[in-house]
Every structure is written in C-alpha cells, then in structure tokens.
Amino acid sequence: MVPPVPIRNCNRPRREKTKLPSISINSDININVDVDNDDFTLISSDNAIFTVPSYHLFAASAVFRDAPSGGRRQVQFTDSDIERSDVLGSFVRLIMHGRLTREDYGPDPGIDAAHNRWARLITFMQKWDCQGPLRTFTLCVSELLLRGEVASLDAFVLGMLADDEELCVSALKVRGPAGRPLRVDDVPFRTWQRVGARYMYALACAHGGVGRGNGWTDISDAFRRHLSQTERMVEAE
C-alpha cells in the first residue's frame, strides 16, 4: 500500500505555502459525458469513473480551476490510498450536496487515523487544497456528533487531522469513553505521530486539574486556552 500523503505539520499553526499537485488531462479513455452538465471527469486510482459539473470542482479548489481549458477535462488520480474510489465518492458527494452520511464513515468500527475513510478524505482535501470542502466536512462531522452518530473520540481525532480547533472543542463537550473526558491515552499512538505535539500538549494541560477519575468534567474551555497558548509560543520563537 502506498503510504498516505503526509498532512502539514500541526505543530506550526502558521500555514506554509506548498507546491500543489499538477492536473493531467487524459483523452485516451472513451467515456460518455453530458458536456452540458457533468463536464469534468475524475478517475480514481482503482479506475472508478465520476463525472461532475466543473463549477463544483472549481469552487472546491483553485487547483481544478487551473486545469487546461478546451474539450473534456479529466483527472486521473494515482494514489492507491487516498485517491481510491470510496474516498473520491465521498468527496464528490460532499462538494455536490454539502453533506456527509454515516455510510460515508467506512467499515471500521472506530477511528483509525491511517486507514479510516474520513481520515483519508481529509488528507485528500489537504493535498488538493480544498479548503472550502474541508470546512464543510468538519461542520458535517460536528452535526453528526451532536446527533450521536459519531463518537466524541472519533470527532476529536478528525478535528486534529483537519486542524480544526472548533471540532475538537465540540468533541470535548461530549462525554468520552466510560462517561469521562477524553484523555491523551484514548487517542491512537499513530494519530499523535501524524498531528504532532501541539494538540497533545493542549489536551494534557486541560487535564491538569482533573486527575484520572471517571467523573465528568467539561475541559473544552481549558483545551481551547492551552491550544491558543501553543500558537503564541510558536510565534515567540
């Protein structure tokens, strides 16, 4: 399996400019496309075909807007981990309908930062600089969290992977495993490897006055405060 494209380092709150992937136009595959509507073709790494109105893709990312004009526009994706059909299907539904369903969550019983479909979708959108859809995604996860369709731990991990403070705070307002606040050791180790120390530090500090009991305490405000402190510490370096 090709390893996921690494997300940007969450230890650095300031956004770094990176070189975006280029788009290739492939005219060798014969596909019936309604050019009046679905005029942009996306082909997943496992050769599933999606036809999408170009205006949805252009609104999603400047990368797609920079595709050469003229004739049928087509993108052939190659990453077998984050650009496969299940991830691409979730992305297309997100940009066209602005929503996620529990079925998009994937077959995994719980979050796995390296393999869960939504974690892959986050990495896909970060790779292709889809900032608007990424924000829509985190809002959809917040809604599912409030409806009890996504566990607080899963929502917190997805918020860290998306570098979305508000989703993390929302997750901390919901009771975690065994009815207690989320702890650092609830999060899979390889998730911490991906997101770095910033979120770990804030979560650990938020527990400073809580201890390791099983009672419920809302630590979301303390988490937000300590996360803001990490930004100031980085800026002061």
C-alpha positions as CSV (number, residue, x, y, z in Angstrom):
1,M,0.0,0.0,0.0
2,V,1.3,3.5,-0.9
3,P,1.6,5.5,2.4
4,P,-0.8,8.4,2.8
5,V,0.4,11.8,1.7
6,P,1.6,13.5,5.0
7,I,-0.5,16.3,6.2
8,R,1.0,19.6,7.1
9,N,2.7,19.8,10.5
10,C,0.1,20.8,13.1
11,N,2.9,21.9,15.4
12,R,3.1,25.0,13.3
13,P,-0.1,27.0,13.4
14,R,1.0,29.3,10.6
15,R,0.1,28.0,7.2
16,E,3.1,27.2,5.0
17,K,2.9,27.5,1.3
18,T,3.4,24.2,-0.6
19,K,3.6,23.3,-4.2
20,L,0.2,22.0,-5.3
21,P,-0.2,18.8,-7.3
22,S,-0.5,19.3,-11.1
23,I,-3.5,18.1,-13.1
24,S,-3.1,15.9,-16.1
25,I,-5.6,15.8,-18.9
26,N,-6.1,12.4,-20.4
27,S,-8.0,11.9,-23.6
28,D,-7.3,8.2,-24.2
29,I,-10.3,6.9,-22.2
30,N,-13.7,6.8,-24.0
31,I,-16.4,8.0,-21.6
32,N,-19.9,9.2,-22.2
33,V,-20.2,12.6,-20.5
34,D,-23.0,15.1,-20.6
35,V,-20.9,18.1,-21.5
36,D,-23.7,20.5,-20.8
37,N,-23.7,19.5,-17.1
38,D,-21.2,16.8,-16.0
39,D,-18.3,18.1,-18.0
40,F,-15.4,17.2,-15.7
41,T,-14.3,13.5,-15.3
42,L,-12.5,12.2,-12.3
43,I,-10.9,8.7,-12.4
44,S,-9.9,7.1,-9.1
45,S,-6.7,5.1,-8.6
46,D,-8.8,1.9,-8.9
47,N,-10.3,3.1,-12.1
48,A,-13.8,4.1,-10.9
49,I,-15.2,7.0,-13.0
50,F,-17.0,10.0,-11.6
51,T,-18.5,12.8,-13.8
52,V,-19.0,16.1,-12.1
53,P,-20.1,19.6,-13.1
54,S,-17.0,21.6,-13.4
55,Y,-18.3,24.5,-11.3
56,H,-18.5,22.3,-8.3
57,L,-14.8,21.4,-8.7
58,F,-13.8,25.0,-9.5
59,A,-15.5,26.1,-6.3
60,A,-13.8,23.3,-4.3
61,S,-10.2,24.2,-5.2
62,A,-8.1,26.6,-7.3
63,V,-6.1,23.5,-8.4
64,F,-9.0,22.3,-10.5
65,R,-9.6,25.8,-11.9
66,D,-6.1,25.8,-13.2
67,A,-6.7,22.8,-15.4
68,P,-6.2,23.4,-19.1
69,S,-9.4,24.5,-20.9
70,G,-10.9,23.2,-24.1
71,G,-12.5,19.8,-24.7
72,R,-13.3,17.3,-21.9
73,R,-11.5,17.9,-18.7
74,Q,-10.3,14.8,-17.0
75,V,-8.1,13.9,-13.9
76,Q,-6.5,10.5,-13.4
77,F,-5.7,10.0,-9.8
78,T,-2.9,7.6,-8.9
79,D,-2.5,7.4,-5.1
80,S,-3.9,4.0,-4.1
81,D,-4.6,5.0,-0.5
82,I,-6.2,8.5,-0.5
83,E,-7.4,8.7,-4.2
84,R,-9.3,5.4,-4.4
85,S,-13.0,5.2,-5.3
86,D,-14.5,5.2,-1.8
87,V,-12.7,8.3,-0.9
88,L,-13.4,10.0,-4.2
89,G,-17.0,9.1,-3.9
90,S,-17.3,10.7,-0.5
91,F,-15.5,13.8,-1.9
92,V,-17.9,14.1,-4.8
93,R,-21.0,13.8,-2.6
94,L,-19.5,16.4,-0.3
95,I,-18.9,19.1,-2.9
96,M,-22.1,18.4,-4.8
97,H,-24.5,18.1,-1.9
98,G,-22.7,19.6,1.1
99,R,-23.3,16.7,3.4
100,L,-21.9,13.5,4.9
101,T,-23.8,10.5,6.0
102,R,-22.9,7.8,8.5
103,E,-22.4,5.4,5.5
104,D,-19.5,7.6,4.3
105,Y,-17.7,6.7,7.5
106,G,-16.3,3.4,6.2
107,P,-16.5,-0.1,7.6
108,D,-14.1,0.5,10.5
109,P,-15.8,0.2,13.9
110,G,-13.8,3.1,15.3
111,I,-11.3,5.7,14.2
112,D,-8.0,4.7,12.7
113,A,-6.0,7.7,11.6
114,A,-4.1,5.8,9.0
115,H,-7.0,3.8,7.5
116,N,-10.4,5.2,8.2
117,R,-12.1,6.6,5.1
118,W,-12.8,10.0,6.5
119,A,-9.2,10.4,7.6
120,R,-8.2,9.6,4.0
121,L,-10.7,12.1,2.8
122,I,-9.2,14.8,5.0
123,T,-5.7,14.0,3.6
124,F,-7.1,14.1,0.0
125,M,-8.6,17.5,0.5
126,Q,-5.5,18.8,2.1
127,K,-3.4,17.5,-0.8
128,W,-5.7,19.2,-3.3
129,D,-6.1,22.4,-1.3
130,C,-9.8,22.0,-0.9
131,Q,-10.2,24.5,2.0
132,G,-14.0,25.1,1.5
133,P,-15.0,21.4,1.3
134,L,-12.7,20.7,4.3
135,R,-14.6,23.3,6.4
136,T,-17.9,21.8,5.2
137,F,-16.6,18.4,6.2
138,T,-15.8,19.4,9.8
139,L,-19.2,21.2,10.1
140,C,-20.9,17.9,8.9
141,V,-18.9,15.9,11.5
142,S,-20.0,18.3,14.2
143,E,-23.6,17.8,13.3
144,L,-23.2,14.0,13.3
145,L,-21.5,14.3,16.7
146,L,-24.4,16.2,18.2
147,R,-26.8,13.6,16.8
148,G,-24.8,10.9,18.4
149,E,-23.8,9.3,15.1
150,V,-20.1,9.9,15.6
151,A,-18.3,9.2,18.9
152,S,-16.5,12.0,20.7
153,L,-13.1,10.3,20.3
154,D,-13.6,9.9,16.6
155,A,-14.7,13.5,16.1
156,F,-11.7,14.8,18.2
157,V,-9.3,12.8,16.1
158,L,-10.9,14.0,12.8
159,G,-10.7,17.6,14.2
160,M,-7.0,17.2,14.9
161,L,-6.3,15.7,11.4
162,A,-8.2,18.6,9.8
163,D,-6.5,21.1,12.1
164,D,-10.0,22.3,13.1
165,E,-10.0,23.7,16.7
166,E,-13.8,24.1,16.8
167,L,-14.5,20.5,16.0
168,C,-12.0,19.4,18.7
169,V,-13.7,21.7,21.2
170,S,-17.1,20.4,20.3
171,A,-15.9,16.8,20.7
172,L,-14.6,17.6,24.2
173,K,-18.0,18.8,25.2
174,V,-19.4,15.3,24.7
175,R,-18.7,12.6,27.2
176,G,-15.9,10.3,26.2
177,P,-15.2,6.6,26.9
178,A,-16.8,5.5,30.2
179,G,-18.6,8.8,30.5
180,R,-15.4,10.8,31.3
181,P,-13.5,13.5,29.4
182,L,-11.2,12.4,26.6
183,R,-7.6,11.7,27.7
184,V,-4.3,11.7,25.8
185,D,-4.1,7.9,26.1
186,D,-7.5,7.5,24.4
187,V,-6.0,8.7,21.1
188,P,-4.2,6.1,19.0
189,F,-0.4,6.5,19.1
190,R,-0.1,6.8,15.3
191,T,-2.6,9.6,15.4
192,W,-0.2,11.6,17.7
193,Q,2.6,10.7,15.2
194,R,0.7,12.4,12.5
195,V,-0.6,15.5,14.3
196,G,2.4,16.3,16.4
197,A,2.7,17.7,19.9
198,R,0.5,20.8,19.8
199,Y,-2.8,19.1,20.4
200,M,-1.3,16.6,22.7
201,Y,0.1,19.4,24.9
202,A,-3.2,21.2,25.0
203,L,-5.2,18.1,25.9
204,A,-2.7,17.1,28.6
205,C,-2.7,20.6,30.1
206,A,-6.5,20.7,30.1
207,H,-6.5,17.7,32.3
208,G,-4.1,19.4,34.8
209,G,-6.8,19.9,37.4
210,V,-9.0,16.9,36.6
211,G,-6.9,13.9,37.6
212,R,-7.6,10.4,36.3
213,G,-11.0,9.8,37.9
214,N,-14.0,8.6,36.0
215,G,-16.3,11.6,36.7
216,W,-17.4,14.0,34.0
217,T,-15.7,17.5,33.7
218,D,-16.1,19.8,30.7
219,I,-12.4,20.5,29.8
220,S,-13.2,22.2,26.4
221,D,-12.5,25.7,27.5
222,A,-9.2,24.8,29.1
223,F,-8.3,22.9,26.0
224,R,-9.0,25.9,23.8
225,R,-7.0,28.2,26.1
226,H,-3.9,25.9,26.1
227,L,-4.2,25.4,22.3
228,S,-4.1,29.2,21.9
229,Q,-1.0,29.3,24.2
230,T,0.8,27.0,21.8
231,E,0.2,29.4,19.0
232,R,1.7,32.3,21.0
233,M,4.7,30.1,22.0
234,V,5.4,29.2,18.4
235,E,5.1,32.8,17.3
236,A,7.5,33.9,20.0
237,E,10.2,31.5,18.8
